[in-house]
């Protein structure tokens, strides 16, 4: 097989005004325009199946090599564009006719930004107003003022980091279904909302701020809206309490550690149960005065007892007991006390402690029983 040597020669043109002049080129024949620094092929970029001259004089058609670029990478700086070498303060701005150089000082800025009813409104410095409607957010960072009007649903975590000052927060409905975390100092001067929903709390729970500053609630601290009733296990009040309605206490005891006790009711029932009989507990019902004898540990009682149990003080001083026939009924009940005497008609009832200060009349003599008789 014969081996032939061949050489492929690329023509050049030093005239920047035309790709090539003065010769006839075949379609697809390469040329180099050294004046313009580009490489071209003769003919049309659409191609043809015929090997024909590009045209009379070789100037009928040319196309530049690399006009359709893919994944262009520029290894160095762009030092000129469209004949402009001083690119200070310029940037490439896209237009319908391609990229053109524009002044950075002509860039428009935002003067205000609002959000209402899922619509962002952007007010530009040149007076233009643009709006965009957004139904969902996957992430939002706000560095300035943020005004929300209407219903707001936060379906994920809301985190506020840093010092936050909210002068006014107004919303029709606010739902926080995730965690609300505030790190830093947060000052809310005004919070106005028709409804605020925070998940994680049991319905009817009263929400309060814990000692650590966290919103919390208790199962034993609830409010019944229908009954208008506040339910709580323990209440401690440091100052005065005024009850405008009735006060009902269902417990084992009431302790009043007070200097004076004033009761307007002229008739005070004791041994009272509004739901059942108290005949069993009526025996020994009465009053007890702690240390009433003047000796510590010896109280004075004035109690209701069954007179059939009366025996007297000594065997020789037993009162007549034949009239007591049973344990119940008015004739078989009486008052009993440890005191020896009952004094009436005394002008001094305060007992100053000095002899003779009580000047009444003693009703009962020694071993006497005040007997009302039978009827």
C-alpha positions as CSV (number, residue, x, y, z in Angstrom):
1,X,0.0,0.0,0.0
2,X,1.4,3.3,-1.0
3,X,1.9,6.0,1.6
4,X,1.4,9.6,0.6
5,X,2.3,12.7,2.5
6,X,-0.3,15.5,2.5
7,X,-0.5,18.8,4.1
8,X,-3.6,20.7,5.3
9,X,-3.1,24.5,4.9
10,X,-5.3,27.0,6.7
11,X,-5.6,30.3,4.9
12,X,-5.4,33.6,6.8
13,X,-6.8,37.0,6.3
14,X,-5.4,40.2,7.9
15,X,-8.3,42.3,7.0
16,X,-10.6,42.7,10.0
17,X,-13.4,44.1,7.8
18,X,-14.0,40.8,6.0
19,X,-13.4,37.2,6.7
20,X,-11.5,36.7,3.4
21,X,-11.1,38.6,0.2
22,X,-9.8,38.0,-3.2
23,X,-10.2,34.3,-3.6
24,X,-12.8,31.7,-4.1
25,X,-13.1,29.2,-1.1
26,X,-14.9,25.9,-1.1
27,X,-17.7,25.2,1.3
28,X,-16.2,24.1,4.6
29,X,-12.7,25.4,3.9
30,X,-11.1,26.8,7.1
31,X,-9.6,30.3,7.3
32,X,-8.0,32.3,10.1
33,X,-8.7,36.0,10.4
34,X,-5.5,37.1,12.2
35,X,-6.7,40.7,12.4
36,X,-9.9,39.7,14.4
37,X,-8.4,36.7,16.2
38,X,-11.1,34.3,15.1
39,X,-11.3,31.1,13.0
40,X,-14.0,30.6,10.4
41,X,-15.3,28.2,7.9
42,X,-16.6,29.2,4.5
43,X,-20.2,28.4,3.7
44,X,-23.4,28.4,5.8
45,X,-23.7,27.0,9.3
46,X,-26.7,25.1,8.1
47,X,-24.5,23.0,5.8
48,X,-25.0,21.6,2.3
49,X,-24.5,18.3,0.7
50,X,-22.6,19.8,-2.4
51,X,-19.0,20.6,-2.5
52,X,-19.4,23.9,-4.1
53,X,-17.7,27.3,-3.8
54,X,-19.0,29.5,-1.0
55,X,-19.7,32.2,-3.5
56,X,-18.2,34.7,-6.0
57,X,-15.0,36.1,-4.6
58,X,-15.2,33.8,-1.6
59,X,-17.3,36.3,0.4
60,X,-20.8,34.8,0.1
61,X,-20.9,33.1,3.5
62,X,-18.8,32.4,6.5
63,X,-19.5,31.2,10.0
64,X,-17.3,31.4,13.1
65,X,-16.0,28.3,14.8
66,X,-17.4,27.9,18.3
67,X,-20.5,30.1,17.9
68,X,-22.5,27.3,19.7
69,X,-20.6,26.7,23.0
70,X,-21.3,24.1,25.6
71,X,-20.2,24.3,29.3
72,X,-18.1,27.4,28.7
73,X,-15.3,27.9,31.2
74,X,-13.3,31.1,31.3
75,X,-9.9,30.6,32.8
76,X,-9.1,34.3,33.1
77,X,-10.9,37.6,33.6
78,X,-13.2,39.2,31.0
79,X,-11.2,42.4,30.3
80,X,-13.5,43.7,27.5
81,X,-17.0,43.2,26.2
82,X,-18.5,44.5,23.0
83,X,-15.4,46.8,22.5
84,X,-15.6,48.3,26.0
85,X,-12.4,47.8,27.9
86,X,-13.2,49.9,31.0
87,X,-15.6,47.7,32.9
88,X,-15.5,49.6,36.2
89,X,-19.0,49.8,37.8
90,X,-20.6,47.7,35.0
91,X,-22.3,44.3,35.0
92,X,-23.8,42.0,32.4
93,X,-27.6,42.4,32.2
94,X,-29.7,40.0,30.2
95,X,-32.0,41.5,27.5
96,X,-34.1,40.1,24.7
97,X,-31.2,40.8,22.3
98,X,-28.6,39.2,24.6
99,X,-26.3,40.4,27.4
100,X,-25.5,44.1,27.5
101,X,-23.3,46.1,29.9
102,X,-25.3,48.1,32.5
103,X,-24.4,50.4,35.4
104,X,-24.6,48.9,38.9
105,X,-25.8,52.3,40.2
106,X,-29.0,51.8,38.2
107,X,-29.9,48.7,40.2
108,X,-33.3,49.2,41.9
109,X,-33.6,48.6,45.7
110,X,-36.6,47.7,48.0
111,X,-38.1,50.4,50.2
112,X,-40.7,48.3,52.0
113,X,-41.9,44.7,52.2
114,X,-45.3,43.5,53.6
115,X,-47.2,40.2,53.8
116,X,-50.9,39.8,54.0
117,X,-53.3,37.0,53.0
118,X,-50.5,34.8,51.6
119,X,-49.3,37.7,49.4
120,X,-45.9,39.4,49.6
121,X,-45.9,43.0,48.4
122,X,-42.5,44.5,47.5
123,X,-42.2,48.3,47.2
124,X,-39.3,49.3,45.1
125,X,-37.3,52.6,45.4
126,X,-38.4,53.6,41.9
127,X,-42.0,53.5,42.9
128,X,-42.9,50.2,41.4
129,X,-45.0,47.7,43.4
130,X,-44.7,44.0,42.9
131,X,-46.7,41.2,44.5
132,X,-46.3,37.5,44.8
133,X,-48.6,34.9,46.5
134,X,-47.0,32.2,48.5
135,X,-49.1,29.4,50.2
136,X,-46.3,27.5,52.1
137,X,-42.9,28.2,53.6
138,X,-40.1,25.7,54.1
139,X,-37.8,28.2,55.6
140,X,-38.0,31.9,56.5
141,X,-35.4,34.3,58.0
142,X,-36.5,37.8,59.0
143,X,-33.9,40.4,59.9
144,X,-36.3,43.4,60.2
145,X,-39.9,44.1,61.0
146,X,-42.5,41.4,60.2
147,X,-46.2,42.1,60.1
148,X,-48.7,39.3,59.8
149,X,-52.5,40.0,59.2
150,X,-54.9,37.1,59.1
151,X,-54.6,33.5,60.1
152,X,-51.1,32.1,60.7
153,X,-50.2,28.4,60.9
154,X,-46.8,27.3,62.0
155,X,-46.7,23.5,61.3
156,X,-43.1,23.0,62.3
157,X,-40.7,24.5,64.8
158,X,-40.4,28.2,65.3
159,X,-37.1,29.3,66.7
160,X,-36.2,32.9,67.7
161,X,-32.5,33.3,68.4
162,X,-31.1,36.5,69.9
163,X,-32.7,39.5,71.5
164,X,-36.2,40.0,70.1
165,X,-38.4,43.0,70.6
166,X,-42.0,42.7,69.4
167,X,-43.9,45.9,69.9
168,X,-47.2,44.6,68.6
169,X,-48.3,41.2,67.4
170,X,-51.8,41.0,65.9
171,X,-53.4,37.9,64.4
172,X,-56.8,36.5,63.9
173,X,-55.7,32.9,64.6
174,X,-52.2,31.6,65.4
175,X,-51.4,27.9,65.4
176,X,-48.1,26.5,66.6
177,X,-48.1,22.7,66.0
178,X,-44.4,22.2,66.7
179,X,-41.9,23.6,69.2
180,X,-41.7,27.3,70.0
181,X,-38.1,28.1,71.2
182,X,-37.0,31.6,72.1
183,X,-33.3,32.0,72.9
184,X,-32.3,35.4,74.3
185,X,-34.3,38.3,75.7
186,X,-37.8,38.6,74.2
187,X,-40.0,41.6,74.9
188,X,-43.6,41.5,73.7
189,X,-45.2,44.8,74.4
190,X,-48.6,43.9,73.0
191,X,-50.2,40.7,71.9
192,X,-53.7,40.8,70.4
193,X,-55.3,37.7,68.9
194,X,-58.8,36.3,68.5
195,X,-57.5,32.8,69.0
196,X,-54.1,31.3,69.8
197,X,-53.7,27.5,69.6
198,X,-50.7,25.7,71.2
199,X,-50.6,21.9,70.8
200,X,-49.2,19.8,73.6
201,X,-51.6,20.9,76.3
202,X,-54.7,19.0,77.6
203,X,-58.0,20.7,76.8
204,X,-59.4,22.9,79.7
205,X,-55.9,23.1,81.3
206,X,-54.9,26.5,82.7
207,X,-51.6,27.5,81.1
208,X,-49.1,29.4,83.3
209,X,-45.4,30.3,83.3
210,X,-43.2,28.0,85.3
211,X,-40.2,29.2,87.4
212,X,-38.0,28.4,84.4
213,X,-40.1,30.7,82.2
214,X,-41.8,27.9,80.3
215,X,-45.5,27.8,79.4
216,X,-46.9,24.7,81.2
217,X,-50.1,23.3,82.6
218,X,-51.3,20.8,85.1
219,X,-54.1,18.1,85.0
220,X,-55.3,19.4,88.4
221,X,-55.4,23.0,87.3
222,X,-58.3,23.3,84.9
223,X,-61.1,25.6,83.9
224,X,-64.6,24.4,82.8
225,X,-65.9,27.0,80.4
226,X,-69.5,25.7,80.3
227,X,-69.8,25.7,84.1
228,X,-67.6,28.7,84.6
229,X,-65.6,26.8,87.2
230,X,-61.9,26.9,88.1
231,X,-60.6,23.6,89.5
232,X,-57.4,23.5,91.5
233,X,-56.0,21.2,94.2
234,X,-54.4,23.9,96.5
235,X,-54.8,27.6,96.8
236,X,-52.6,29.9,98.8
237,X,-53.5,33.6,99.0
238,X,-51.2,36.2,100.7
239,X,-53.7,39.0,100.9
240,X,-57.4,39.5,101.2
241,X,-60.0,37.3,99.6
242,X,-63.5,38.5,98.8
243,X,-66.1,35.9,97.8
244,X,-69.2,37.5,96.3
245,X,-71.3,34.3,96.3
246,X,-71.7,31.3,98.5
247,X,-68.6,29.5,99.9
248,X,-68.8,25.7,100.1
249,X,-66.0,23.7,101.7
250,X,-66.0,19.9,101.3
251,X,-63.2,18.8,103.6
252,X,-62.3,17.5,107.0
253,X,-61.7,20.8,108.8
254,X,-61.7,24.6,108.6
255,X,-59.0,26.5,110.5
256,X,-59.4,30.2,111.1
257,X,-56.3,31.6,112.8
258,X,-57.7,35.1,113.3
259,X,-58.1,37.5,116.2
260,X,-61.7,38.3,115.6
261,X,-64.5,36.2,114.0
262,X,-67.7,38.0,112.9
263,X,-70.8,36.0,111.9
264,X,-73.9,37.9,110.8
265,X,-76.1,34.8,111.0
266,X,-78.1,34.9,114.3
267,X,-78.6,31.2,114.3
268,X,-75.6,28.9,113.6
269,X,-76.4,25.2,113.0
270,X,-73.8,22.7,114.0
271,X,-73.6,19.0,113.4
272,X,-75.2,19.8,110.0
273,X,-75.2,17.6,106.9
274,X,-77.3,18.8,104.0
275,X,-77.4,15.3,102.4
276,X,-78.2,12.9,105.3
277,X,-79.1,12.3,108.9
278,X,-76.8,13.3,111.7
279,X,-78.5,11.5,114.6
280,X,-75.5,9.4,115.3
281,X,-73.1,12.3,115.6
282,X,-75.5,14.5,117.6
283,X,-74.3,13.0,120.9
284,X,-71.4,15.0,122.3
285,X,-72.1,17.8,119.8
286,X,-71.4,21.2,121.3
287,X,-68.6,23.6,122.0
288,X,-65.0,23.1,123.2
289,X,-62.9,25.9,124.6
290,X,-59.2,25.0,124.5
291,X,-57.6,25.4,128.0
292,X,-60.8,26.9,129.3
293,X,-60.0,25.9,132.9
294,X,-57.0,28.1,132.9
295,X,-54.7,25.1,133.0
296,X,-52.8,24.0,129.9
297,X,-54.3,20.8,128.4
298,X,-57.6,21.0,130.2
299,X,-60.3,22.3,127.8
300,X,-63.8,23.2,128.8
301,X,-66.7,21.6,127.0
302,X,-70.4,22.4,126.7
303,X,-71.8,19.3,125.0
304,X,-75.1,17.6,124.3
305,X,-75.3,14.2,126.0
306,X,-77.7,11.4,126.8
307,X,-79.1,11.9,130.4
308,X,-79.8,8.2,130.9
309,X,-76.0,7.8,131.4
310,X,-75.9,10.3,134.3
311,X,-74.6,8.7,137.6
312,X,-73.9,11.7,139.8
313,X,-70.6,12.6,141.6
314,X,-70.8,10.2,144.6
315,X,-73.0,7.3,145.7
316,X,-74.8,9.5,148.2
317,X,-75.5,12.3,145.8
318,X,-77.2,10.5,142.9
319,X,-79.9,12.6,141.4
320,X,-83.4,11.2,140.5
321,X,-83.0,9.5,137.2
322,X,-86.4,7.9,136.8
323,X,-87.6,10.5,134.3
324,X,-84.9,9.5,131.8
325,X,-86.5,6.6,129.9
326,X,-84.4,6.4,126.8
327,X,-81.5,7.7,124.8
328,X,-83.3,9.9,122.3
329,X,-85.9,12.6,122.4
330,X,-85.8,16.0,124.1
331,X,-86.6,14.7,127.6
332,X,-83.6,12.4,127.5
333,X,-81.0,14.9,126.4
334,X,-79.2,17.6,128.3
335,X,-76.1,19.8,128.4
336,X,-73.0,18.8,130.3
337,X,-69.8,20.7,131.2
338,X,-66.8,20.4,133.5
339,X,-67.6,23.8,135.1
340,X,-69.0,23.9,138.6
341,X,-71.3,26.9,138.5
342,X,-73.6,28.9,136.3
343,X,-73.9,32.6,137.1
344,X,-76.6,34.9,135.9
345,X,-77.5,38.6,136.3
346,X,-73.8,39.7,136.3
347,X,-73.2,43.3,135.4
348,X,-69.6,42.4,134.4
349,X,-69.2,39.7,131.8
350,X,-65.6,40.5,130.8
351,X,-64.0,38.9,134.0
352,X,-61.1,41.2,134.6
353,X,-59.5,38.5,136.8
354,X,-59.7,40.5,140.1
355,X,-61.8,39.1,143.0
356,X,-65.4,40.4,143.0
357,X,-65.4,41.6,139.4
358,X,-68.3,39.2,138.6
359,X,-71.3,40.2,140.6
360,X,-74.0,37.9,139.4
361,X,-76.0,35.1,141.2
362,X,-74.9,31.5,141.2
363,X,-77.8,29.4,139.9
364,X,-76.8,25.9,141.1
365,X,-75.7,24.7,144.5
366,X,-73.2,21.9,145.1
367,X,-74.4,18.5,143.6
368,X,-77.4,20.2,142.0
369,X,-78.8,19.2,138.6
370,X,-80.7,21.8,136.7
371,X,-83.8,19.7,136.0
372,X,-86.6,21.1,133.9
373,X,-88.9,18.4,135.0
374,X,-91.3,16.3,133.0
375,X,-94.2,17.4,130.9
